[in-house]
Amino acid sequence: MSRFTGKTALVTGSSNGIGRATAVLFAKEGAKVTITGRNAQRLEETRQKILKAGVPEDHVLSIVCDLNTEEGQDELINSTIQRFGKLDILVNNAGAAFNDDQYKTGIEQDISVYDKVMQINMRSVVTLTQKAEKYLIEAKGEIINVSSMAAGPQGYCRFIESHKECLPSGKVGQPNDIANIIAFLADRSVSSYIIGQTIAADGGSTLVMGMQAHDMMDILKS
């Protein structure tokens, strides 16, 4: 029996990247999975990838919606419960960065940029978790929140790739690397003693903080 047999997982932002890799992994290991994103074509690519892995079609629920809206969140939770009967695992993975129309940075940006970032990266996580709470309590379930190391000074991918002193692992992480960590945290048979922790899965870059030895303007230009 696979480790997530009998479990239901909802993975936001699963139309590409980490979310897609996580949804595929959960499904391959027995979970029924709700996948969601705003891009219908990319979300269908995720669904097909799951089906090609040998997962039954009725184990996958695909919902195109805007996670920033109450209606979109309600559809996600209600449809998942209606289809699968319960919710065991919530992976809050959806996130985005937005550029200022005039390419301004920092406090020079229009406040609307800040509002958009906070809406998807913070507020939607809180409100979706609120909507899922009672079902997760009933199932004695798990919540895994995913954030990007790009918010920190060591988060510029192209620069790290060309400056190995910033990355002890010697390579930039791929979606499957993070998906495996998410699955580990969701599998309480092996991770039950990890509760309410922040895990930096960054190949060791925060350990050495090698980028602090470089000029930030050079990093931004890379």
Phi, psi and omega in degrees: 000133179289155190292339180249017176300131181087357180261153173240130181238140173245120183241112178279157181061041186260020178274352175193178171055223184299318180299317178296312181299322180292314179299317179297316181296313178302313182296317179297332182261022167105349183283151165273134193232133168261122177251148184206151178183177181266341182262108185298320183294314180292325179293323176294326176297321176297314180301316180295323178296322177294314181295322179293342177278001177093013180279135178300144183299327182281003175266000183235126175243120183252124183230117174272119181200168177262110183294344180284348184255150176299320181298317179296318179293318178299319179298318180300308183292310184296319180293322178298314180293319180297321184280315188250347175087348181194173177221120181257327188224124174246120176249106177275090185252335185300137178192163182201158172240145182234141179264147174290138181303332181257014177060031176277156180233166176059218183287354176282345179291153173294142183297340179296330177294315177300316181299318180295319180295314181292327181299311183276322187275337183237300187298318182295329177295316181294312185290322177293321178297320176301317181291330182271348191307308186295327180287323178291324177295316179301321183271357188052051189269191187232149174235128174237120178259132183249131176232166182258138174287356179295345178287343182262172182290349180259019191259022181258104194301309184297323179294316180299320181300327183263359178228085188294342178294346179272354188217094182304329181292340178083002178208153176281137183297146178252162181309319181296330178299317181283323178301321179295325178290318178300316179296321177300315180292328180283340180269093187288353175289341180239346184234022187296340182268003175258110183224129174063036182250154172256122182248120179269103178261088191223020178067014178093005185296324178286341179289316183267337180047042185296336183290340179293346178275000184245156178288125184299326179294325176293323179295314182295332180277345186288000000 
